[in-house]
Amino acid sequence: MTKIGLLSDTHAHFDSTMRAFLEPCDQLWHAGDIGSLSLLDDLRNFKPTVAVFGNIDDSHVRLAVPEFQIFSVEQVKIVMTHIGGYPGRYEPKVRRLLETEKPQIFVSGHSHILKVMYDKQLQCLHLNPGASGLSGFNPKRTMLRFTIDGSNIKDLEVWEKGKNSKENYLI
């Protein structure tokens, strides 16, 4: 059983409330717009981290992490990128990759909007954790936490915090 913390669009921000939510996780997945190489190092020093670069990431971050990650955790295959689209509206390159790789989970970021959707056509769970950083238009900061147990994906939790409010955990 592996507990995953999923975040995106940190834009170089990682605070104590984020750290507290992610503390029980075995590993982190970051879906791009990390914001700085020092933040990537902080995440990697905190927990094992799988990450992709986003459109705001500089050349240092882009040299440290790829545009796409294809990996497995237990018996679940994952494809992750920053700009990917949504079921029925994937970026063309991403759609071809998903059709070829046939993952059980597809992760993207970029929109700053939390979405959890099942793509019936590709039989794939799409996860976008929204934005957890302070930059951008999003009125709420969000992240996800869930468990992979063999081939099962379960126990999804949402961390939500208004930019000027107390944190809330939604289950």
Protein Blocks (a to p, Z undefined) as FASTA:
>chain_A
ZZddddehklopacfklmmmmmmpmbdcdeejnopaklmmmmmmmpccdddddfkbcfkl
mmmpcfbdcddehjaccdddfbnojehiacfklmmmmmmnopabdcdehkopacddddfk
lopacddebjabfgdjbfbdcddddddehjacehiacddddfkbccdddZZ
